[in-house]
Amino acid sequence: MIRVWAYLGLVTRFLMGGQDDLMKVRFAWSPVWETEAAVRTVFDERARPYHAQWHASIAGHVAKLDLEPLLAVLPRIGFTPDFLTPPPCASAPTLREQLDEIRSTSLSQVKAELVRCRDGTSDPEHRRVLELQILDPSASRAQLAATIHRAWRGLIAPFWPRIRALLDADILHRSRLLADYGLRRVLDDLDPRIRWIDGRIEIDDPTDATVELAGSGLVLMPSAFVWPQVVAITDQPWQPTIIYPARGIEALWEASPQASPALAQLIGSTRAHLLAALDTPTSTTALAALTGLSPSGVSRHLIALRNAGLVSATRHRHEMRYGRTPLGFAAMTGTSIRQR
Protein backbone atom coordinates (compact mmCIF):
# COMPACT_ATOMS: atom_id res chain seq x y z
CA MET A 1 0.00 0.00 0.00
CA ILE A 2 1.34 3.44 -0.87
CA ARG A 3 1.55 5.94 1.96
CA VAL A 4 2.29 9.56 1.07
CA TRP A 5 3.76 11.63 3.91
CA ALA A 6 6.19 13.88 2.05
CA TYR A 7 6.25 15.66 -1.32
CA LEU A 8 9.38 15.18 -3.39
CA GLY A 9 8.21 16.73 -6.66
CA LEU A 10 6.82 13.54 -8.23
CA VAL A 11 3.27 12.68 -9.29
CA THR A 12 0.78 9.83 -8.99
CA ARG A 13 -1.65 9.64 -11.92
CA PHE A 14 -5.06 8.01 -11.93
CA LEU A 15 -6.20 7.39 -15.52
CA MET A 16 -9.99 7.44 -15.87
CA GLY A 17 -11.36 4.52 -17.86
CA GLY A 18 -14.55 6.17 -18.98
CA GLN A 19 -18.16 6.19 -17.82
CA ASP A 20 -17.72 3.19 -15.50
CA ASP A 21 -15.14 5.04 -13.40
CA LEU A 22 -17.19 8.22 -13.30
CA MET A 23 -20.19 6.22 -12.05
CA LYS A 24 -18.10 4.57 -9.32
CA VAL A 25 -16.77 7.71 -7.64
CA ARG A 26 -17.87 7.64 -3.99
CA PHE A 27 -17.11 9.28 -0.64
CA ALA A 28 -16.25 7.56 2.64
CA TRP A 29 -14.51 8.04 5.95
CA SER A 30 -12.73 5.54 8.20
CA PRO A 31 -12.52 5.53 12.03
CA VAL A 32 -9.43 3.30 11.94
CA TRP A 33 -7.72 5.61 9.46
CA GLU A 34 -8.48 8.65 11.62
CA THR A 35 -7.16 6.85 14.70
CA GLU A 36 -3.89 5.84 13.10
CA ALA A 37 -3.44 9.26 11.51
CA ALA A 38 -4.06 10.83 14.92
CA VAL A 39 -1.32 8.66 16.41
CA ARG A 40 1.04 9.97 13.75
CA THR A 41 -0.03 13.52 14.54
CA VAL A 42 0.84 13.06 18.23
CA PHE A 43 4.45 12.40 17.27
CA ASP A 44 4.79 14.53 14.11
CA GLU A 45 5.14 18.25 14.79
CA ARG A 46 4.41 19.12 11.15
CA ALA A 47 0.76 18.20 11.64
CA ARG A 48 0.16 20.23 14.79
CA PRO A 49 -0.69 23.76 13.61
CA TYR A 50 -4.35 22.85 13.04
CA HIS A 51 -4.44 20.48 16.02
CA ALA A 52 -2.60 22.39 18.74
CA GLN A 53 -5.64 22.59 20.99
CA TRP A 54 -6.37 18.88 20.59
CA HIS A 55 -2.73 18.00 21.18
CA ALA A 56 -2.64 20.03 24.38
CA SER A 57 -5.76 18.30 25.67
CA ILE A 58 -4.45 14.75 25.11
CA ALA A 59 -0.72 15.29 25.79
CA GLY A 60 -0.97 14.47 29.49
CA HIS A 61 -2.19 10.91 29.05
CA VAL A 62 -0.53 9.80 25.77
CA ALA A 63 2.09 7.82 27.71
CA LYS A 64 -0.66 5.82 29.43
CA LEU A 65 -1.96 4.58 26.08
CA ASP A 66 1.18 2.48 25.38
CA LEU A 67 1.25 3.23 21.64
CA GLU A 68 4.70 1.74 20.92
CA PRO A 69 3.36 -1.47 19.30
CA LEU A 70 1.38 0.69 16.86
CA LEU A 71 4.10 3.27 16.22
CA ALA A 72 6.41 0.55 14.94
CA VAL A 73 4.00 -0.27 12.10
CA LEU A 74 3.18 3.36 11.22
CA PRO A 75 6.38 4.68 9.63
CA ARG A 76 6.36 8.28 8.47
CA ILE A 77 7.52 7.12 5.05
CA GLY A 78 7.34 3.48 4.07
CA PHE A 79 5.08 0.46 4.21
CA THR A 80 2.17 0.25 6.62
CA PRO A 81 0.65 -3.25 6.87
CA ASP A 82 -2.51 -3.44 4.78
CA PHE A 83 -4.37 -5.48 7.36
CA LEU A 84 -4.23 -2.55 9.81
CA THR A 85 -6.02 -0.21 7.42
CA PRO A 86 -9.09 -2.04 6.12
CA PRO A 87 -10.63 -0.10 3.24
CA PRO A 88 -14.00 1.52 3.96
CA CYS A 89 -16.32 -0.69 1.91
CA ALA A 90 -19.28 1.35 3.20
CA SER A 91 -19.39 5.13 3.33
CA ALA A 92 -19.38 5.23 7.14
CA PRO A 93 -17.99 2.03 8.67
CA THR A 94 -17.95 1.68 12.45
CA LEU A 95 -14.80 1.18 14.46
CA ARG A 96 -16.09 -2.21 15.62
CA GLU A 97 -16.58 -3.38 12.03
CA GLN A 98 -13.07 -2.33 11.07
CA LEU A 99 -11.48 -3.89 14.16
CA ASP A 100 -13.32 -7.13 13.37
CA GLU A 101 -11.76 -7.05 9.91
CA ILE A 102 -8.30 -6.60 11.42
CA ARG A 103 -8.83 -9.47 13.88
CA SER A 104 -9.99 -11.78 11.07
CA THR A 105 -6.89 -11.27 8.90
CA SER A 106 -5.11 -14.52 8.03
CA LEU A 107 -1.97 -15.12 10.10
CA SER A 108 0.07 -15.66 6.93
CA GLN A 109 -0.84 -12.15 5.73
CA VAL A 110 -0.13 -10.65 9.16
CA LYS A 111 3.35 -12.22 9.27
CA ALA A 112 4.24 -11.35 5.66
CA GLU A 113 3.25 -7.70 6.10
CA LEU A 114 5.05 -7.34 9.42
CA VAL A 115 8.19 -8.73 7.75
CA ARG A 116 7.84 -6.22 4.91
CA CYS A 117 7.36 -3.41 7.42
CA ARG A 118 10.46 -4.52 9.37
CA ASP A 119 12.58 -4.74 6.22
CA GLY A 120 11.62 -1.19 5.29
CA THR A 121 12.36 0.54 8.58
CA SER A 122 15.61 2.21 9.58
CA ASP A 123 14.55 2.85 13.17
CA PRO A 124 16.35 0.33 15.42
CA GLU A 125 13.71 0.47 18.18
CA HIS A 126 10.87 -0.07 15.73
CA ARG A 127 12.82 -2.90 14.15
CA ARG A 128 13.19 -4.54 17.57
CA VAL A 129 9.44 -4.28 18.22
CA LEU A 130 8.64 -5.68 14.78
CA GLU A 131 10.99 -8.64 15.29
CA LEU A 132 9.02 -9.58 18.39
CA GLN A 133 5.70 -9.13 16.58
CA ILE A 134 6.82 -11.41 13.75
CA LEU A 135 7.56 -14.25 16.19
CA ASP A 136 3.86 -14.58 17.14
CA PRO A 137 1.53 -13.20 14.42
CA SER A 138 -1.61 -14.27 16.31
CA ALA A 139 -0.67 -12.41 19.48
CA SER A 140 0.56 -9.43 17.44
CA ARG A 141 -2.70 -9.20 15.50
CA ALA A 142 -4.66 -9.12 18.75
CA GLN A 143 -2.23 -6.67 20.37
CA LEU A 144 -2.34 -4.24 17.45
CA ALA A 145 -6.15 -4.31 17.30
CA ALA A 146 -6.27 -3.66 21.05
CA THR A 147 -3.77 -0.81 20.70
CA ILE A 148 -5.85 0.81 17.95
CA HIS A 149 -8.93 0.49 20.16
CA ARG A 150 -7.01 2.05 23.08
CA ALA A 151 -5.80 4.89 20.85
CA TRP A 152 -9.37 5.44 19.63
CA ARG A 153 -10.70 5.72 23.18
CA GLY A 154 -7.95 8.11 24.27
CA LEU A 155 -7.38 10.23 21.16
CA ILE A 156 -10.54 10.16 19.04
CA ALA A 157 -13.67 9.01 20.91
CA PRO A 158 -13.97 12.09 23.18
CA PHE A 159 -13.86 14.30 20.08
CA TRP A 160 -15.57 12.03 17.54
CA PRO A 161 -18.88 13.96 17.29
CA ARG A 162 -16.92 17.09 16.33
CA ILE A 163 -14.64 15.19 13.93
CA ARG A 164 -17.50 13.26 12.36
CA ALA A 165 -19.48 16.46 11.86
CA LEU A 166 -16.48 17.90 9.99
CA LEU A 167 -16.14 14.82 7.77
CA ASP A 168 -19.88 14.62 7.08
CA ALA A 169 -20.04 18.33 6.22
CA ASP A 170 -17.14 17.90 3.80
CA ILE A 171 -18.82 14.95 2.08
CA LEU A 172 -22.13 16.81 1.87
CA HIS A 173 -20.41 19.79 0.23
CA ARG A 174 -18.45 17.63 -2.25
CA SER A 175 -21.50 15.53 -3.10
CA ARG A 176 -23.45 18.66 -4.00
CA LEU A 177 -20.59 19.88 -6.17
CA LEU A 178 -20.45 16.49 -7.89
CA ALA A 179 -24.18 16.54 -8.58
CA ASP A 180 -24.22 20.16 -9.77
CA TYR A 181 -20.93 20.52 -11.64
CA GLY A 182 -19.26 17.13 -12.09
CA LEU A 183 -16.06 15.42 -10.97
CA ARG A 184 -13.60 17.98 -12.37
CA ARG A 185 -15.04 20.72 -10.15
CA VAL A 186 -14.86 18.41 -7.12
CA LEU A 187 -11.21 17.53 -7.74
CA ASP A 188 -10.20 21.13 -8.34
CA ASP A 189 -11.81 22.01 -5.01
CA LEU A 190 -10.15 19.27 -2.92
CA ASP A 191 -6.57 20.50 -2.57
CA PRO A 192 -4.04 22.45 -4.69
CA ARG A 193 -1.96 19.26 -5.00
CA ILE A 194 -4.84 17.38 -6.67
CA ARG A 195 -5.90 18.32 -10.19
CA TRP A 196 -7.73 17.09 -13.28
CA ILE A 197 -5.70 17.20 -16.49
CA ASP A 198 -6.98 15.80 -19.80
CA GLY A 199 -8.93 12.85 -18.41
CA ARG A 200 -6.51 11.96 -15.64
CA ILE A 201 -6.16 12.88 -11.99
CA GLU A 202 -2.71 13.97 -10.83
CA ILE A 203 -1.57 14.10 -7.21
CA ASP A 204 1.72 15.57 -6.06
CA ASP A 205 3.49 12.87 -4.03
CA PRO A 206 6.76 10.92 -3.94
CA THR A 207 5.60 7.77 -5.76
CA ASP A 208 5.59 8.70 -9.47
CA ALA A 209 3.02 5.96 -10.20
CA THR A 210 0.49 5.67 -13.01
CA VAL A 211 -2.69 3.72 -12.23
CA GLU A 212 -5.38 2.82 -14.75
CA LEU A 213 -8.71 2.78 -12.94
CA ALA A 214 -10.18 0.54 -15.65
CA GLY A 215 -13.67 0.53 -14.17
CA SER A 216 -12.62 0.22 -10.53
CA GLY A 217 -13.78 3.75 -9.72
CA LEU A 218 -12.40 6.04 -7.07
CA VAL A 219 -12.92 6.71 -3.35
CA LEU A 220 -12.58 10.28 -2.10
CA MET A 221 -11.94 10.25 1.64
CA PRO A 222 -11.75 13.39 3.81
CA SER A 223 -9.63 13.20 6.93
CA ALA A 224 -9.17 15.46 9.92
CA PHE A 225 -5.66 14.21 10.66
CA VAL A 226 -4.07 13.67 7.24
CA TRP A 227 -3.09 17.37 7.03
CA PRO A 228 -0.58 18.67 5.89
CA GLN A 229 -0.38 15.82 3.38
CA VAL A 230 -2.55 14.18 0.76
CA VAL A 231 -2.45 10.41 0.34
CA ALA A 232 -2.87 8.29 -2.77
CA ILE A 233 -3.66 4.61 -2.19
CA THR A 234 -3.29 2.49 -5.30
CA ASP A 235 -2.82 -1.11 -4.13
CA GLN A 236 -5.28 -3.87 -3.29
CA PRO A 237 -7.33 -4.50 -1.21
CA TRP A 238 -8.24 -0.80 -1.42
CA GLN A 239 -10.29 0.64 -4.23
CA PRO A 240 -8.11 3.46 -5.65
CA THR A 241 -8.42 6.20 -3.04
CA ILE A 242 -7.45 9.83 -2.50
CA ILE A 243 -7.33 10.97 1.12
CA TYR A 244 -7.32 14.72 1.56
CA PRO A 245 -7.62 17.29 4.40
CA ALA A 246 -11.27 17.84 5.23
CA ARG A 247 -12.80 21.20 4.37
CA GLY A 248 -12.97 23.54 7.37
CA ILE A 249 -10.20 21.81 9.30
CA GLU A 250 -8.81 25.17 10.42
CA ALA A 251 -11.94 25.69 12.53
CA LEU A 252 -12.21 22.14 13.88
CA TRP A 253 -11.14 22.94 17.43
CA GLU A 254 -12.70 26.38 17.67
CA ALA A 255 -15.44 26.87 20.24
CA SER A 256 -18.99 26.70 18.88
CA PRO A 257 -20.59 30.10 18.27
CA GLN A 258 -22.61 31.39 21.18
CA ALA A 259 -26.21 32.47 20.91
CA SER A 260 -26.98 36.02 21.97
CA PRO A 261 -28.31 36.62 25.50
CA ALA A 262 -31.50 37.98 23.93
CA LEU A 263 -32.08 34.71 22.06
CA ALA A 264 -31.34 32.67 25.18
CA GLN A 265 -33.85 34.77 27.09
CA LEU A 266 -36.44 34.24 24.37
CA ILE A 267 -36.17 30.46 23.81
CA GLY A 268 -34.11 29.32 26.80
CA SER A 269 -30.36 28.88 27.16
CA THR A 270 -30.37 25.15 26.35
CA ARG A 271 -32.29 25.55 23.10
CA ALA A 272 -30.19 28.57 22.14
CA HIS A 273 -27.04 26.49 22.77
CA LEU A 274 -28.37 23.67 20.57
CA LEU A 275 -29.26 26.11 17.81
CA ALA A 276 -25.74 27.52 17.97
CA ALA A 277 -24.26 24.02 17.62
CA LEU A 278 -26.03 23.38 14.30
CA ASP A 279 -23.43 24.88 11.98
CA THR A 280 -23.72 21.65 9.97
CA PRO A 281 -26.56 19.09 9.89
CA THR A 282 -26.07 17.00 13.01
CA SER A 283 -27.73 13.95 14.55
CA THR A 284 -29.37 13.81 17.97
CA THR A 285 -26.62 11.47 19.24
CA ALA A 286 -23.84 13.77 18.05
CA LEU A 287 -25.55 16.81 19.58
CA ALA A 288 -25.89 14.97 22.89
CA ALA A 289 -22.16 14.22 22.88
CA LEU A 290 -21.29 17.80 21.94
CA THR A 291 -23.51 19.42 24.56
CA GLY A 292 -23.42 16.90 27.40
CA LEU A 293 -27.22 16.52 27.35
CA SER A 294 -29.06 13.22 27.17
CA PRO A 295 -30.24 12.10 23.71
CA SER A 296 -33.85 12.15 24.91
CA GLY A 297 -33.41 15.69 26.24
CA VAL A 298 -31.84 16.86 22.99
CA SER A 299 -34.69 15.26 21.05
CA ARG A 300 -37.32 17.12 23.06
CA HIS A 301 -35.60 20.46 22.53
CA LEU A 302 -35.14 19.79 18.79
CA ILE A 303 -38.83 19.02 18.41
CA ALA A 304 -39.64 22.37 20.02
CA LEU A 305 -37.15 24.19 17.77
CA ARG A 306 -38.52 22.41 14.72
CA ASN A 307 -42.09 23.31 15.64
CA ALA A 308 -40.97 26.94 15.91
CA GLY A 309 -39.50 26.79 12.41
CA LEU A 310 -35.91 27.32 13.64
CA VAL A 311 -34.53 23.92 12.61
CA SER A 312 -35.36 21.38 9.93
CA ALA A 313 -34.72 17.63 9.78
CA THR A 314 -33.49 15.47 6.91
CA ARG A 315 -32.89 11.72 6.84
CA HIS A 316 -29.31 10.58 6.21
CA ARG A 317 -29.14 6.80 5.88
CA HIS A 318 -30.46 5.45 9.21
CA GLU A 319 -30.52 8.70 11.20
CA MET A 320 -32.16 12.10 11.23
CA ARG A 321 -29.96 15.17 11.02
CA TYR A 322 -30.98 18.63 12.13
CA GLY A 323 -29.87 21.96 10.72
CA ARG A 324 -30.81 25.59 11.11
CA THR A 325 -33.49 26.98 8.81
CA PRO A 326 -33.13 30.50 7.35
CA LEU A 327 -35.27 31.66 10.25
CA GLY A 328 -32.98 29.86 12.69
CA PHE A 329 -29.93 31.44 11.09
CA ALA A 330 -31.51 34.87 11.35
CA ALA A 331 -32.35 34.27 15.02
CA MET A 332 -28.78 33.18 15.70
CA THR A 333 -27.10 36.09 13.94
CA GLY A 334 -29.61 38.81 14.63
CA THR A 335 -30.13 39.50 10.92
CA SER A 336 -33.35 39.49 8.93
CA ILE A 337 -34.10 36.81 6.37
CA ARG A 338 -34.55 39.50 3.71
CA GLN A 339 -31.06 40.91 4.41
CA ARG A 340 -29.56 37.48 4.08
C-alpha positions as CSV (number, residue, x, y, z in Angstrom):
1,M,0.0,0.0,0.0
2,I,1.3,3.4,-0.9
3,R,1.6,5.9,2.0
4,V,2.3,9.6,1.1
5,W,3.8,11.6,3.9
6,A,6.2,13.9,2.0
7,Y,6.2,15.7,-1.3
8,L,9.4,15.2,-3.4
9,G,8.2,16.7,-6.7
10,L,6.8,13.5,-8.2
11,V,3.3,12.7,-9.3
12,T,0.8,9.8,-9.0
13,R,-1.6,9.6,-11.9
14,F,-5.1,8.0,-11.9
15,L,-6.2,7.4,-15.5
16,M,-10.0,7.4,-15.9
17,G,-11.4,4.5,-17.9
18,G,-14.6,6.2,-19.0
19,Q,-18.2,6.2,-17.8
20,D,-17.7,3.2,-15.5
21,D,-15.1,5.0,-13.4
22,L,-17.2,8.2,-13.3
23,M,-20.2,6.2,-12.0
24,K,-18.1,4.6,-9.3
25,V,-16.8,7.7,-7.6
26,R,-17.9,7.6,-4.0
27,F,-17.1,9.3,-0.6
28,A,-16.3,7.6,2.6
29,W,-14.5,8.0,5.9
30,S,-12.7,5.5,8.2
31,P,-12.5,5.5,12.0
32,V,-9.4,3.3,11.9
33,W,-7.7,5.6,9.5
34,E,-8.5,8.6,11.6
35,T,-7.2,6.9,14.7
36,E,-3.9,5.8,13.1
37,A,-3.4,9.3,11.5
38,A,-4.1,10.8,14.9
39,V,-1.3,8.7,16.4
40,R,1.0,10.0,13.8
41,T,0.0,13.5,14.5
42,V,0.8,13.1,18.2
43,F,4.5,12.4,17.3
44,D,4.8,14.5,14.1
45,E,5.1,18.3,14.8
46,R,4.4,19.1,11.1
47,A,0.8,18.2,11.6
48,R,0.2,20.2,14.8
49,P,-0.7,23.8,13.6
50,Y,-4.3,22.9,13.0
51,H,-4.4,20.5,16.0
52,A,-2.6,22.4,18.7
53,Q,-5.6,22.6,21.0
54,W,-6.4,18.9,20.6
55,H,-2.7,18.0,21.2
56,A,-2.6,20.0,24.4
57,S,-5.8,18.3,25.7
58,I,-4.4,14.7,25.1
59,A,-0.7,15.3,25.8
60,G,-1.0,14.5,29.5
61,H,-2.2,10.9,29.0
62,V,-0.5,9.8,25.8
63,A,2.1,7.8,27.7
64,K,-0.7,5.8,29.4
65,L,-2.0,4.6,26.1
66,D,1.2,2.5,25.4
67,L,1.3,3.2,21.6
68,E,4.7,1.7,20.9
69,P,3.4,-1.5,19.3
70,L,1.4,0.7,16.9
71,L,4.1,3.3,16.2
72,A,6.4,0.6,14.9
73,V,4.0,-0.3,12.1
74,L,3.2,3.4,11.2
75,P,6.4,4.7,9.6
76,R,6.4,8.3,8.5
77,I,7.5,7.1,5.0
78,G,7.3,3.5,4.1
79,F,5.1,0.5,4.2
80,T,2.2,0.2,6.6
81,P,0.6,-3.3,6.9
82,D,-2.5,-3.4,4.8
83,F,-4.4,-5.5,7.4
84,L,-4.2,-2.6,9.8
85,T,-6.0,-0.2,7.4
86,P,-9.1,-2.0,6.1
87,P,-10.6,-0.1,3.2
88,P,-14.0,1.5,4.0
89,C,-16.3,-0.7,1.9
90,A,-19.3,1.4,3.2
91,S,-19.4,5.1,3.3
92,A,-19.4,5.2,7.1
93,P,-18.0,2.0,8.7
94,T,-18.0,1.7,12.5
95,L,-14.8,1.2,14.5
96,R,-16.1,-2.2,15.6
97,E,-16.6,-3.4,12.0
98,Q,-13.1,-2.3,11.1
99,L,-11.5,-3.9,14.2
100,D,-13.3,-7.1,13.4
101,E,-11.8,-7.0,9.9
102,I,-8.3,-6.6,11.4
103,R,-8.8,-9.5,13.9
104,S,-10.0,-11.8,11.1
105,T,-6.9,-11.3,8.9
106,S,-5.1,-14.5,8.0
107,L,-2.0,-15.1,10.1
108,S,0.1,-15.7,6.9
109,Q,-0.8,-12.1,5.7
110,V,-0.1,-10.6,9.2
111,K,3.4,-12.2,9.3
112,A,4.2,-11.3,5.7
113,E,3.2,-7.7,6.1
114,L,5.1,-7.3,9.4
115,V,8.2,-8.7,7.8
116,R,7.8,-6.2,4.9
117,C,7.4,-3.4,7.4
118,R,10.5,-4.5,9.4
119,D,12.6,-4.7,6.2
120,G,11.6,-1.2,5.3
121,T,12.4,0.5,8.6
122,S,15.6,2.2,9.6
123,D,14.6,2.8,13.2
124,P,16.3,0.3,15.4
125,E,13.7,0.5,18.2
126,H,10.9,-0.1,15.7
127,R,12.8,-2.9,14.1
128,R,13.2,-4.5,17.6
129,V,9.4,-4.3,18.2
130,L,8.6,-5.7,14.8
131,E,11.0,-8.6,15.3
132,L,9.0,-9.6,18.4
133,Q,5.7,-9.1,16.6
134,I,6.8,-11.4,13.7
135,L,7.6,-14.3,16.2
136,D,3.9,-14.6,17.1
137,P,1.5,-13.2,14.4
138,S,-1.6,-14.3,16.3
139,A,-0.7,-12.4,19.5
140,S,0.6,-9.4,17.4
141,R,-2.7,-9.2,15.5
142,A,-4.7,-9.1,18.8
143,Q,-2.2,-6.7,20.4
144,L,-2.3,-4.2,17.5
145,A,-6.1,-4.3,17.3
146,A,-6.3,-3.7,21.0
147,T,-3.8,-0.8,20.7
148,I,-5.9,0.8,17.9
149,H,-8.9,0.5,20.2
150,R,-7.0,2.0,23.1
151,A,-5.8,4.9,20.8
152,W,-9.4,5.4,19.6
153,R,-10.7,5.7,23.2
154,G,-8.0,8.1,24.3
155,L,-7.4,10.2,21.2
156,I,-10.5,10.2,19.0
157,A,-13.7,9.0,20.9
158,P,-14.0,12.1,23.2
159,F,-13.9,14.3,20.1
160,W,-15.6,12.0,17.5
161,P,-18.9,14.0,17.3
162,R,-16.9,17.1,16.3
163,I,-14.6,15.2,13.9
164,R,-17.5,13.3,12.4
165,A,-19.5,16.5,11.9
166,L,-16.5,17.9,10.0
167,L,-16.1,14.8,7.8
168,D,-19.9,14.6,7.1
169,A,-20.0,18.3,6.2
170,D,-17.1,17.9,3.8
171,I,-18.8,14.9,2.1
172,L,-22.1,16.8,1.9
173,H,-20.4,19.8,0.2
174,R,-18.4,17.6,-2.3
175,S,-21.5,15.5,-3.1
176,R,-23.4,18.7,-4.0
177,L,-20.6,19.9,-6.2
178,L,-20.4,16.5,-7.9
179,A,-24.2,16.5,-8.6
180,D,-24.2,20.2,-9.8
181,Y,-20.9,20.5,-11.6
182,G,-19.3,17.1,-12.1
183,L,-16.1,15.4,-11.0
184,R,-13.6,18.0,-12.4
185,R,-15.0,20.7,-10.2
186,V,-14.9,18.4,-7.1
187,L,-11.2,17.5,-7.7
188,D,-10.2,21.1,-8.3
189,D,-11.8,22.0,-5.0
190,L,-10.2,19.3,-2.9
191,D,-6.6,20.5,-2.6
192,P,-4.0,22.4,-4.7
193,R,-2.0,19.3,-5.0
194,I,-4.8,17.4,-6.7
195,R,-5.9,18.3,-10.2
196,W,-7.7,17.1,-13.3
197,I,-5.7,17.2,-16.5
198,D,-7.0,15.8,-19.8
199,G,-8.9,12.8,-18.4
200,R,-6.5,12.0,-15.6
201,I,-6.2,12.9,-12.0
202,E,-2.7,14.0,-10.8
203,I,-1.6,14.1,-7.2
204,D,1.7,15.6,-6.1
205,D,3.5,12.9,-4.0
206,P,6.8,10.9,-3.9
207,T,5.6,7.8,-5.8
208,D,5.6,8.7,-9.5
209,A,3.0,6.0,-10.2
210,T,0.5,5.7,-13.0
211,V,-2.7,3.7,-12.2
212,E,-5.4,2.8,-14.7
213,L,-8.7,2.8,-12.9
214,A,-10.2,0.5,-15.6
215,G,-13.7,0.5,-14.2
216,S,-12.6,0.2,-10.5
217,G,-13.8,3.7,-9.7
218,L,-12.4,6.0,-7.1
219,V,-12.9,6.7,-3.4
220,L,-12.6,10.3,-2.1
221,M,-11.9,10.3,1.6
222,P,-11.8,13.4,3.8
223,S,-9.6,13.2,6.9
224,A,-9.2,15.5,9.9
225,F,-5.7,14.2,10.7
226,V,-4.1,13.7,7.2
227,W,-3.1,17.4,7.0
228,P,-0.6,18.7,5.9
229,Q,-0.4,15.8,3.4
230,V,-2.6,14.2,0.8
231,V,-2.4,10.4,0.3
232,A,-2.9,8.3,-2.8
233,I,-3.7,4.6,-2.2
234,T,-3.3,2.5,-5.3
235,D,-2.8,-1.1,-4.1
236,Q,-5.3,-3.9,-3.3
237,P,-7.3,-4.5,-1.2
238,W,-8.2,-0.8,-1.4
239,Q,-10.3,0.6,-4.2
240,P,-8.1,3.5,-5.6
241,T,-8.4,6.2,-3.0
242,I,-7.5,9.8,-2.5
243,I,-7.3,11.0,1.1
244,Y,-7.3,14.7,1.6
245,P,-7.6,17.3,4.4
246,A,-11.3,17.8,5.2
247,R,-12.8,21.2,4.4
248,G,-13.0,23.5,7.4
249,I,-10.2,21.8,9.3
250,E,-8.8,25.2,10.4
251,A,-11.9,25.7,12.5
252,L,-12.2,22.1,13.9
253,W,-11.1,22.9,17.4
254,E,-12.7,26.4,17.7
255,A,-15.4,26.9,20.2
256,S,-19.0,26.7,18.9
257,P,-20.6,30.1,18.3
258,Q,-22.6,31.4,21.2
259,A,-26.2,32.5,20.9
260,S,-27.0,36.0,22.0
261,P,-28.3,36.6,25.5
262,A,-31.5,38.0,23.9
263,L,-32.1,34.7,22.1
264,A,-31.3,32.7,25.2
265,Q,-33.9,34.8,27.1
266,L,-36.4,34.2,24.4
267,I,-36.2,30.5,23.8
268,G,-34.1,29.3,26.8
269,S,-30.4,28.9,27.2
270,T,-30.4,25.2,26.3
271,R,-32.3,25.6,23.1
272,A,-30.2,28.6,22.1
273,H,-27.0,26.5,22.8
274,L,-28.4,23.7,20.6
275,L,-29.3,26.1,17.8
276,A,-25.7,27.5,18.0
277,A,-24.3,24.0,17.6
278,L,-26.0,23.4,14.3
279,D,-23.4,24.9,12.0
280,T,-23.7,21.7,10.0
281,P,-26.6,19.1,9.9
282,T,-26.1,17.0,13.0
283,S,-27.7,13.9,14.5
284,T,-29.4,13.8,18.0
285,T,-26.6,11.5,19.2
286,A,-23.8,13.8,18.1
287,L,-25.6,16.8,19.6
288,A,-25.9,15.0,22.9
289,A,-22.2,14.2,22.9
290,L,-21.3,17.8,21.9
291,T,-23.5,19.4,24.6
292,G,-23.4,16.9,27.4
293,L,-27.2,16.5,27.3
294,S,-29.1,13.2,27.2
295,P,-30.2,12.1,23.7
296,S,-33.8,12.2,24.9
297,G,-33.4,15.7,26.2
298,V,-31.8,16.9,23.0
299,S,-34.7,15.3,21.1
300,R,-37.3,17.1,23.1
301,H,-35.6,20.5,22.5
302,L,-35.1,19.8,18.8
303,I,-38.8,19.0,18.4
304,A,-39.6,22.4,20.0
305,L,-37.1,24.2,17.8
306,R,-38.5,22.4,14.7
307,N,-42.1,23.3,15.6
308,A,-41.0,26.9,15.9
309,G,-39.5,26.8,12.4
310,L,-35.9,27.3,13.6
311,V,-34.5,23.9,12.6
312,S,-35.4,21.4,9.9
313,A,-34.7,17.6,9.8
314,T,-33.5,15.5,6.9
315,R,-32.9,11.7,6.8
316,H,-29.3,10.6,6.2
317,R,-29.1,6.8,5.9
318,H,-30.5,5.4,9.2
319,E,-30.5,8.7,11.2
320,M,-32.2,12.1,11.2
321,R,-30.0,15.2,11.0
322,Y,-31.0,18.6,12.1
323,G,-29.9,22.0,10.7
324,R,-30.8,25.6,11.1
325,T,-33.5,27.0,8.8
326,P,-33.1,30.5,7.4
327,L,-35.3,31.7,10.3
328,G,-33.0,29.9,12.7
329,F,-29.9,31.4,11.1
330,A,-31.5,34.9,11.3
331,A,-32.3,34.3,15.0
332,M,-28.8,33.2,15.7
333,T,-27.1,36.1,13.9
334,G,-29.6,38.8,14.6
335,T,-30.1,39.5,10.9
336,S,-33.3,39.5,8.9
337,I,-34.1,36.8,6.4
338,R,-34.6,39.5,3.7
339,Q,-31.1,40.9,4.4
340,R,-29.6,37.5,4.1
